[in-house]
Amino acid sequence: MSLSYKKLFALMDAKGINKHFLRLNGFNSKVVDRLVKQAHVNTSTIEKLCALLDCQPGDIMEYVPDAEQDTKGDDAGATRV
């Protein structure tokens, strides 16, 4: 299971915000680096981002299934919706 923060950086770009802005607003550089690298961050980070950017969690992240999960448990001939 993976979470992608590509939507976060697209939203920031649309608002004219860069990574430095996050650091100026209390985000540790290590946390910003974890977001860039699509690594796990805790929910308090998500809450702070949503408050700062005036958005919902779904506006800044999305679930992206691993390739392994896509094939695991599929029935032969079943159609994936």
Contacts in CASP RR format, 6 or more apart in sequence:
PFRMAT RR
TARGET T0000
AUTHOR 0000-0000-0000
METHOD contacts of the structure
MODEL  1
MSLSYKKLFALMDAKGINKHFLRLNGFNSKVVDRLVKQAHVNTSTIEKLC
ALLDCQPGDIMEYVPDAEQDTKGDDAGATRV
1 63 0 8 1.000
1 65 0 8 1.000
1 66 0 8 1.000
1 69 0 8 1.000
2 38 0 8 1.000
2 63 0 8 1.000
2 64 0 8 1.000
2 65 0 8 1.000
2 66 0 8 1.000
3 38 0 8 1.000
3 40 0 8 1.000
3 61 0 8 1.000
3 62 0 8 1.000
3 63 0 8 1.000
3 64 0 8 1.000
4 38 0 8 1.000
4 61 0 8 1.000
4 62 0 8 1.000
4 63 0 8 1.000
4 64 0 8 1.000
5 35 0 8 1.000
5 36 0 8 1.000
5 38 0 8 1.000
5 60 0 8 1.000
5 61 0 8 1.000
6 38 0 8 1.000
6 62 0 8 1.000
7 58 0 8 1.000
7 59 0 8 1.000
7 60 0 8 1.000
7 61 0 8 1.000
7 62 0 8 1.000
8 35 0 8 1.000
8 49 0 8 1.000
8 60 0 8 1.000
8 61 0 8 1.000
9 35 0 8 1.000
9 36 0 8 1.000
11 53 0 8 1.000
11 55 0 8 1.000
11 59 0 8 1.000
11 60 0 8 1.000
12 18 0 8 1.000
12 19 0 8 1.000
12 21 0 8 1.000
12 22 0 8 1.000
12 53 0 8 1.000
15 53 0 8 1.000
17 53 0 8 1.000
19 32 0 8 1.000
19 36 0 8 1.000
22 32 0 8 1.000
22 49 0 8 1.000
22 52 0 8 1.000
23 29 0 8 1.000
23 32 0 8 1.000
25 52 0 8 1.000
26 48 0 8 1.000
27 45 0 8 1.000
27 48 0 8 1.000
27 49 0 8 1.000
31 41 0 8 1.000
31 45 0 8 1.000
34 40 0 8 1.000
34 41 0 8 1.000
35 41 0 8 1.000
35 45 0 8 1.000
46 57 0 8 1.000
46 60 0 8 1.000
46 61 0 8 1.000
49 55 0 8 1.000
49 60 0 8 1.000
50 56 0 8 1.000
50 57 0 8 1.000
50 59 0 8 1.000
50 60 0 8 1.000
53 59 0 8 1.000
53 60 0 8 1.000
70 80 0 8 1.000
74 80 0 8 1.000
END
